[in-house]
Amino acid sequence: MLNNKSVLITGGTGSFGQKCVRTILDKYKPRRLIVFSRDELKQYDMSQIFSDTDYPCMRYFIGDVRDKDRLRQAFRDVDYVIHAAALKQVPAAEYNPFEAIKTNVLGAQNIIDVAISSGVKRVIALSTDKACNPINLYGASKLCSDKLFIAGNSYTTSDGCQFSVVRYGNVVGSRGSVIPFFIKQAKKGILPITDPRMTRFWMTLQQGIEFVLFCLERMVGGELFIPKIPSMNIMDLATAICPDCETEVVGIRPGEKLHETMIPMDEASHTVETYSYYVIKPQFRFFQRRFNHDRYSPVSEGFEYRSDNNPQQVTIEQLRDAIKGL
């Protein structure tokens, strides 16, 4: 569906953005592929890999989602927007709370307003498991962002811009994640463990990108998509990275959960599933008319999707395969 289309990725120089650009260039022939971000050095480095000489569709656009005027310029003649820009480091968001609000919340509303006025056809926004029953500011700001994007469908015409959200868990090897930290600490022979019981949802970056593109193609606007992915225990991850290392329990950090949730029990009543993913349906009238109810089955009453009760668990061998080359 991206052939001969104009696609813009906010936060396009991040881990997700760079890999997403590579995937789109490998699988599709877009008319324009726009990297929108605020870091000129990362854009320069990225342009050495994906030059406009080798890839004439590439465009590099310096800007910030906080700046609505700049978004208007960037969104001209854009068909699809993949919104990956965010301030996502939990400690940084706790220390700089309003900076996270300005990017994650006000920036989300800017994208909604400009996408509607610019004639963008579809916007799919990336969320996080930390947005479900949030206990830190990053999660709370992303929950607010999710609500804004879903409600954005109420302010557009039936054939206007559609907004949906993709929520998933930790990504193997993404910047700031635990794997690069553990690999570095393994050289010292000791891995700091927050809590031996801790579990997390887990997926590779490529899996995340393919799921986002899958949802972009199938969305009707209003869905919150959640993939069925495995969970892992923090001690298994430590064993996979360095089986000979000692471990030191340091305690859970402020704003951190023992286990993560992607679908709370309170939302089970309007959650449906297929063989590979869940959809949390919005409780808006517009959605019932456009949604294909025959494709999905309702989840059981009292259902909750948590990393500790997930029937899919990653083995140590699978973790080792996933982190090769990092």
N, C-alpha and C positions, 0 to 999 in steps of 0.2 A: 504493500500500500504506500510505501515511501518513494516509489519510482516517480521521477519528475515532480516531486513535491518539495516545498521549502520547509525545512525542519530546524528549529532552534533549541539548543540545550543550554539552560541556565546552569551556572556552575560547571561549565563545560571543560574546565581544565583540571577538575578533581579526578579522583580515582575512577568514579563511575563515568564521568563525562568522557575521559580519554578512551576508556574501553568501549563505551557506547559509540563513539565516533568510529573507531576501528570496525566494530560490528556492522554498523550501518553502511560503511564504505565497502565492506566485503560482501554484503548481502543485497544491497539495493543500489539504485542509481538516482539519488536525489538531485533535484535541480539546484538547490542550495542547502548547505549544511552549516549552520551558524553556531559558532562557539561564543557564548556570552558569559563573560566573567570579568572580575575587577583586577586581576593580576596580570600586568603586562609581561612580566618575566616568564610566567608559566605559558602565556599565549605565544611568546617568542619561541620558547623551547618546543612547544607543541607544533608550531608552524614549521619547524625543522624536520619533523616526522611526517606531518600531513601538510605538505606545501600546496599552495594553490596552483603551482606548476604541474605537479603530479596529480593533483585532485582539483580540477577547476571549480568544483562546486563549493569548496571550502571558503568560509568567511570567518574572520576573527573580529569580534566586536567587544571593545572594552566598555564596561558599564556595571551598574549595581542595581539589584532589584529594588533597592530603596528609592531609586531615582525614576519616577514615573515618566518624565519627559524623555529620558534616554531609552526606556522601554518602548515608548511610542515609536521612536526612530527604528529600533531593532525589530519590532514586530510587523513592520510594513511588509505586506505580501507574504506573510508566514502562514503556512497551513497548520503545522503541528508544533506544539511546545512541550518539551520534556523538562520539567522543573526539578532540578537537582541541587540548586544553590541553597545552602543553609549554614548557619553556625551550629555545629553539632558536637563540639567538645563539652562534655558535661561540666567539668570544673571551670572552664572559661565562661560558660553561660551563667554559672552560679555567681561568679565574681563580677561579670559584666552583664547583668540581667537585661537592661534595656537595649543593649546592643543586639542581644539575641532576639528580643521582641521586634526591633526595627527590621531585622532581616527575615526572620522566620514567620512573623505575623503580618506586619505592615507590608513587607515585601510580597507576601502571598496575595494580599488584597490588591496591591498595585498590579500584579500579573493578571488577576481576574478582571479588573476594570479595563486594562489596556487590551487584553485579549478580546473582550466583547466589543470594544469600540473599533478595534483594528480588523475585525472579521476573521480572526483565527478560528479554525474549525474544531480543533481538539487540544486540550491541555491535560496532561497526566502528570501528577505531582508525586514525588517520592516521600514516603513517611517512614516511620520507625516503630519497632515494638515498644519503645519507650513512651510513645504517645498513648498507649493503652494503660489506664489507671496510673497516670504519671505521678512520680514523687520528686522529680527534679524539674528545673525550669526548661531545660531543653525539651523534655517530653511534653510538658504543658504547652510550650509554644508550638510544637508540632501537632498536638491535638487541636489547638485553636486553628492552625493552618488547615488541617484536614476538614474541620467543620466549615471553614470559609470556602474551600474549594467545592465541597459537596453542595452547599447552599448557593454557590454561584450559578448553578443550573436554573435556579428560580428567577434569575434576573436576565435571562437571555430568551430569545424566541425559539420556537420549536425546531427551526432549521438553523439556529445560531450555534455559538460555541458550546461545546460539551466539556465538562470537567469531571475527572475521576482521580482516584488516589490509589497508589500501590503501597502496602505496608509489608515490610519484611524484617528479618532479624539481622544478626551480626554477619558481616561479609568477611570472608577469609582474606587476610592480608591487606585490608583497606587501611589508608593512612590513619594513624592514631589508634588502631585496634590492638588487641592483646598479642597477636602472633608476632608481629615485628618486635614488640617489647620483650616477649619471651625468648625469641631467637637471640636478641642482644644480651639478655641476662644469662642465657645458657652458657656463655663464655666464662662467666664468673662461677658457675657450678651451683648456683642457688636460684630457684624460681620463687618469687613471692606470690602466694596464693591468698586471695581475699577470704574465701571460705571453701572448704573441700566439697560442700554440698552444692555449690553454685552450678546452675545450668543455663545454657543459652541456645536460642535457635541459631542455625548455622547454614550458610549457603556460600557458594563461590560467587565472585563478581560477575562471571559470565552468565551464571544461572539467573542472577538478579537482572541483568540487562535483557536477556531473552524473555524473562517474564514481563518486564515493563513493555517491551515491544509487542509481545503477545496481547497484553491488556490494551495497549493503544489501538490495536487493530479491532478488538472485540467490544470495546466500551461503547455504551450508549449515553453515558453521562450520569453521574450520581453514585456509581459503584465505589466501594472500598474493597479492592482486591487483596487477598492474602494467600500466598502460596503454601502448599503443604510441603514443609521442609523438615529435615531432622533436627534433633537437639543433641547437644554434647555436654558432658560434665567437664568442669575445669581441670580435674585431676587427670582425666583421659587425655586432654590437650597437653598438659605438662609432660605426661609419659610419651606422647607421640613426638614432641619436640626434643626432649632430652631425658631419656629413661634413667640415665645415671645421675641426674642432678638431684640435689637435696631440695626440699620444699620448705618454705617458711610461711606460716599463716600470719597475715598482716591485718586481717579484718576488712569488712566491707567499707568502702569509701562513702563519703557523704553523697546522697542522691543516687545510690546504687541499690538494686534489688538483688535478692537471693536467686529468684527465678523471674523470667520475663513472661508476659502474657501478650498475645496478639488478638484474641477475641475474648472479651470478658463475658461472664455469665449473663449480665444484664442485657447484652445485645444478641443473645442466642435466638430470641423470638423473631428477629428479622435477619437472621444469617442463613444463607443457603450454601450448597457445596456441589462441586463436580469431583471427578476422580483426582484432580491435581490442584485444586484451589478452592478457597471459600470466597464468598461475597457478602459483605455487610450492606444490606439495602437501606437507603435513606427512607425516612418516614415522611416523604413528600408525595403529593398526588401526581406530580409530573412524571415521577419515575415509574409508576405502575403502568402507564400507557406505553412506554417505550421499551420496557424490559421483557426479555424472552423468558418467561417463567417455566417453560417446558424443558429448558436446558439444565435446570438445577433441581436439587432436592433439599428440603429443609433439614437442618441439623436437629438433633434430639433436644428435648426440653432440658434445661439446666446445663447445656453444653458449655465448655470453657476450653480454650486452646492455650495451654501453658507449656513452657519448656520442660517442666518437671513431670507432666502427665502425658507428654507426647509419645505415642506408640513408636514413632520413628526415632531411632537413636544412632548417632554416628559411631562407628567403631574406631579403635585406635589406628588400624590399618588404613581406613578411609581418610582419617585426619592426616596421616602421613602423606598419602597420595595428594591430598588437596594442598598441602603447604610446600610441596616440592618446587624448588626454584624461587622461593620467596627470600 
